Structure formats: C-alpha cells, structure tokens
Amino acid sequence: MKLSIAICDDEQNQIKYVKDIVYEWAETSGNVPAFAEFSSAEAFLFDYAENQNYDILLLDIEMAKINGIDLAKKVREGNTRVQIVFITGYPDFMSEGFEVAALHYLMKPVKKEKLFAVLDRAVENLGNKEAFLILETENGVLRINFSEIMLAEAKGHDTVLTLTSGNETAKIGINDLEKKLDTSFVRSHRSYLVGLRHITRITKTDVILDNGTLIPLSRRMYAEVNQKFIGFYRGKM
C-alpha cells in the first residue's frame, strides 16, 4: 500500500529516528511510504489546510505553542480516517490521546517492534475504513464515500458530483473539493476531477468512465493522468 505519512516533532533527530524505523518496516511489509516532516504543529496545520490526504500522523505531544493533542483535535474535526499515533516522552496525556481516537500512544525512545505492530494495525484500519466526505448539497448535508464519486464537474461556485447512485450538486468549489479528496482522484481538465477507480480507458483527448461517459482530457494533463491511472492499479495489485 502507498502511504502518505506526516511526522511532526520539534527534534530533528527524533524525526530521523522514526523515519528510519518506518523505512525498515516498509521493506519487510511491502508498503511504500512517502514522508512529510514538520518541526511544529503550526507548520503542519499550514500544510494541512491545503493537503488533507495523509494516511498516518506520527505526532510528538510536547511542542511549543500548539501541542500534539490540540493538533490532533483540529484534524479530527473533519477527518475520521487518518491514523494518529502519538510518540512522546511523557505519559501524562494518554487519556487525552484516546479522546481523539488515537491508534496508539508510544513512549520515547520508540521500540522498533512496537512501532512495527502499530503500523501494521494502521494499514489494516486504512484497508477496512471507507474514506468519506460530509458535504452540503441541494438535498441537505450528505455523507458521500470516496468510492461512490465517479466524476466531479465545476459549475460556477458549486460542483456537480456524478455518483454511482445518481447526481448531487455540492455547495463547494472544485478546487476546495480537490483538497479534501485523496490520491485516488485526478484532475483531467480544469473543470473536472475523475475517480481513478472508475476509469476504464484513456485516449489523447478523453477519459472514459466505466459507465461510458467521456470526460475531456487536456493535452497538458495527459501524462499526469496516464501515470496516475497506471500507478493506481499497480498499487492495488
């Protein structure tokens, strides 16, 4: 599985130490990690405002200004899927860690075998937990699973969603919607987002969905769409 992992710790040596363990785990488990490193909660939250596609957060608790618990609370306001793991030298915050549905609470220095076990659980949870959005639509506030979204098309300040169950108009711009989705979606055109799991074929000018719908494919986006389409299915094999 391809995993997007954020490590937030104000000690650079701790970030490197944890990364080295994760890389070792990945080699034995067959997973592929991509890391983002942050030395403060503020830096992470600035990035998170634009990129909410992380699978696993490895968070220190004791940091200046915003601590790891408060960071996790902000993330949990709109994200129930991401797996949160606290790594700290202090046991005092354990009860608060469970309040934000943390997967585990590891004490520094982290033991390799314990982090291995936690990462195994995180991957299992990610595989079992369907990612979803809560969106305001013309028919009220709806929970929509990522897997249901075949296509998103910009319509002014709104976005029309083609779902496996029908169509919905969401009161959100397509650029803001894209920030909430994960890497199973790709931009084929400035007005269209397409679910990779619903693509059956790509030509030089169009993306063809499994219901036969043809979506415009801009020339400058062809290489990226083709690469992500191939990578998506290779990652599932």
C-alpha positions as CSV (number, residue, x, y, z in Angstrom):
1,M,0.0,0.0,0.0
2,K,1.2,3.5,-0.8
3,L,1.1,5.5,2.5
4,S,1.3,9.3,3.0
5,I,2.9,9.8,6.4
6,A,3.4,13.0,8.3
7,I,5.9,13.2,11.2
8,C,5.6,16.2,13.5
9,D,8.3,16.6,16.1
10,D,10.4,19.6,17.2
11,E,13.5,17.5,17.5
12,Q,15.1,16.7,14.1
13,N,17.0,13.7,15.4
14,Q,13.7,12.1,16.6
15,I,12.2,12.6,13.1
16,K,15.1,10.8,11.5
17,Y,15.0,8.0,14.1
18,V,11.3,7.4,13.5
19,K,11.7,7.6,9.7
20,D,14.5,5.0,9.8
21,I,12.2,2.6,11.7
22,V,9.3,3.2,9.3
23,Y,11.6,2.6,6.3
24,E,12.7,-0.7,7.8
25,W,9.1,-1.7,8.5
26,A,8.1,-0.8,4.9
27,E,10.9,-3.1,3.5
28,T,9.5,-6.1,5.4
29,S,5.8,-5.3,4.9
30,G,5.8,-4.3,1.3
31,N,4.3,-0.9,1.9
32,V,5.6,2.3,0.2
33,P,5.8,5.4,2.5
34,A,6.0,9.0,1.4
35,F,7.0,11.3,4.2
36,A,6.3,14.9,5.1
37,E,8.3,16.4,8.0
38,F,7.2,19.2,10.3
39,S,9.1,20.8,13.2
40,S,6.0,22.4,14.7
41,A,2.2,21.9,14.9
42,E,1.8,25.3,13.2
43,A,3.8,24.2,10.2
44,F,1.8,21.0,9.9
45,L,-1.6,22.8,10.1
46,F,-0.5,25.3,7.5
47,D,0.3,22.4,5.1
48,Y,-2.8,20.5,6.2
49,A,-5.1,23.4,5.1
50,E,-4.0,22.6,1.5
51,N,-3.3,18.9,1.8
52,Q,-5.6,16.6,3.8
53,N,-4.5,13.3,2.2
54,Y,-2.3,11.9,4.9
55,D,-2.9,8.3,5.9
56,I,-0.8,8.3,9.1
57,L,0.2,11.0,11.5
58,L,3.2,10.4,13.9
59,L,2.9,13.2,16.4
60,D,5.0,14.4,19.3
61,I,2.9,15.9,22.1
62,E,5.2,18.3,23.8
63,M,5.8,21.1,21.3
64,A,5.9,24.9,21.7
65,K,2.6,26.8,21.3
66,I,0.3,24.2,19.8
67,N,0.9,20.7,21.2
68,G,0.2,17.4,19.5
69,I,-3.1,16.8,21.3
70,D,-4.5,20.1,20.1
71,L,-3.2,19.5,16.6
72,A,-5.0,16.1,16.6
73,K,-8.2,17.7,17.8
74,K,-8.2,20.1,14.8
75,V,-7.5,17.2,12.4
76,R,-10.3,15.1,13.9
77,E,-12.9,17.9,13.3
78,G,-13.2,16.8,9.7
79,N,-11.1,13.6,9.3
80,T,-12.0,10.3,10.9
81,R,-9.9,8.2,8.6
82,V,-6.4,9.3,9.3
83,Q,-4.5,7.1,11.8
84,I,-3.0,9.1,14.6
85,V,-0.1,7.8,16.6
86,F,1.4,9.8,19.5
87,I,5.1,9.5,20.2
88,T,6.2,11.2,23.3
89,G,8.4,11.2,26.4
90,Y,5.5,12.0,28.7
91,P,2.7,9.6,29.8
92,D,0.5,12.4,31.3
93,F,-1.5,13.0,28.2
94,M,-2.6,9.4,27.5
95,S,-6.2,9.9,28.4
96,E,-6.5,12.9,26.1
97,G,-4.9,10.8,23.3
98,F,-7.8,8.4,23.4
99,E,-10.3,11.3,23.2
100,V,-9.1,12.0,19.7
101,A,-9.3,8.3,18.7
102,A,-5.5,7.9,18.6
103,L,-4.5,4.5,17.3
104,H,-1.7,4.2,19.9
105,Y,0.5,6.1,22.4
106,L,4.2,5.2,22.2
107,M,6.8,6.3,24.6
108,K,10.2,7.6,23.6
109,P,12.6,6.1,22.8
110,V,10.3,4.1,20.5
111,K,11.0,0.4,20.3
112,K,11.1,-0.9,16.8
113,E,8.9,-3.9,17.3
114,K,6.2,-1.7,18.9
115,L,6.1,0.8,16.1
116,F,6.1,-2.1,13.6
117,A,3.0,-3.5,15.3
118,V,1.2,-0.1,15.4
119,L,2.0,0.5,11.7
120,D,0.5,-3.0,10.8
121,R,-2.7,-2.0,12.7
122,A,-2.8,1.4,10.9
123,V,-2.6,-0.3,7.5
124,E,-5.3,-2.8,8.5
125,N,-7.6,0.0,9.6
126,L,-7.0,2.0,6.5
127,G,-7.9,-1.0,4.4
128,N,-11.1,-1.6,6.3
129,K,-12.3,2.0,6.8
130,E,-14.0,3.6,3.8
131,A,-12.9,7.2,3.3
132,F,-15.8,9.7,3.0
133,L,-16.8,13.3,2.8
134,I,-19.5,15.3,4.6
135,L,-20.9,17.8,2.0
136,E,-23.6,20.3,1.9
137,T,-25.8,19.6,-1.2
138,E,-29.1,20.8,-2.6
139,N,-30.7,17.8,-0.9
140,G,-29.2,18.6,2.5
141,V,-25.9,17.5,4.2
142,L,-24.8,14.1,2.9
143,R,-22.1,11.6,3.7
144,I,-20.5,10.5,0.4
145,N,-18.0,7.7,0.2
146,F,-14.9,8.4,-2.0
147,S,-15.6,5.2,-3.9
148,E,-19.1,6.5,-4.9
149,I,-17.6,9.5,-6.7
150,M,-17.1,8.9,-10.4
151,L,-16.8,12.4,-11.5
152,A,-16.8,16.0,-10.2
153,E,-17.6,18.9,-12.6
154,A,-17.3,22.6,-11.7
155,K,-20.5,24.6,-12.1
156,G,-19.8,28.2,-11.0
157,H,-19.2,28.2,-7.3
158,D,-20.7,24.7,-6.9
159,T,-19.6,21.2,-8.1
160,V,-21.8,18.6,-9.7
161,L,-21.0,15.1,-8.5
162,T,-21.7,12.1,-10.6
163,L,-22.1,9.3,-8.1
164,T,-22.7,5.6,-8.6
165,S,-26.2,6.2,-7.2
166,G,-27.0,9.4,-9.1
167,N,-26.1,13.1,-9.2
168,E,-25.7,15.6,-6.5
169,T,-24.8,19.3,-6.6
170,A,-22.4,20.1,-3.7
171,K,-22.1,23.7,-2.4
172,I,-18.3,23.7,-2.7
173,G,-15.9,24.8,-5.4
174,I,-14.0,22.2,-7.3
175,N,-10.6,23.4,-6.1
176,D,-11.7,23.1,-2.4
177,L,-13.2,19.7,-3.1
178,E,-9.9,18.5,-4.6
179,K,-8.1,19.4,-1.4
180,K,-10.4,17.1,0.6
181,L,-10.0,14.1,-1.7
182,D,-7.1,11.6,-1.8
183,T,-4.8,10.3,-4.5
184,S,-7.5,8.1,-6.0
185,F,-8.7,11.2,-7.9
186,V,-7.1,13.1,-10.7
187,R,-7.7,16.4,-12.5
188,S,-8.3,15.7,-16.2
189,H,-9.2,19.3,-17.0
190,R,-9.6,22.5,-15.0
191,S,-13.3,21.8,-14.7
192,Y,-13.2,18.0,-14.0
193,L,-12.0,15.7,-11.3
194,V,-12.2,11.9,-12.0
195,G,-12.2,8.9,-9.7
196,L,-9.3,6.7,-10.9
197,R,-11.2,3.5,-9.8
198,H,-14.0,4.4,-12.4
199,I,-11.7,5.0,-15.4
200,T,-11.7,2.2,-18.0
201,R,-9.6,3.8,-20.7
202,I,-7.6,6.9,-21.6
203,T,-7.1,8.4,-25.0
204,K,-5.2,11.5,-26.0
205,T,-8.3,13.6,-25.7
206,D,-10.7,11.8,-23.4
207,V,-11.0,9.8,-20.2
208,I,-13.7,7.1,-20.5
209,L,-15.5,6.0,-17.4
210,D,-17.0,2.6,-16.7
211,N,-20.5,3.9,-17.4
212,G,-19.3,5.0,-20.9
213,T,-19.1,8.7,-20.1
214,L,-16.4,10.6,-21.9
215,I,-14.6,13.3,-20.0
216,P,-12.3,15.9,-21.7
217,L,-8.6,15.4,-21.1
218,S,-6.5,18.5,-21.6
219,R,-3.2,18.0,-23.5
220,R,-1.0,19.3,-20.7
221,M,-2.6,16.9,-18.2
222,Y,-2.4,13.7,-20.3
223,A,0.9,12.5,-19.0
224,E,0.0,13.0,-15.3
225,V,-3.4,11.3,-15.7
226,N,-1.9,8.4,-17.6
227,Q,0.8,8.0,-15.0
228,K,-1.6,8.1,-12.0
229,F,-4.1,5.7,-13.7
230,I,-1.3,3.1,-14.2
231,G,0.1,3.7,-10.7
232,F,-3.3,3.4,-9.0
233,Y,-3.9,-0.1,-10.4
234,R,-0.3,-1.2,-9.9
235,G,-0.7,-0.1,-6.3
236,K,-3.7,-2.3,-5.9
237,M,-2.1,-5.4,-7.2
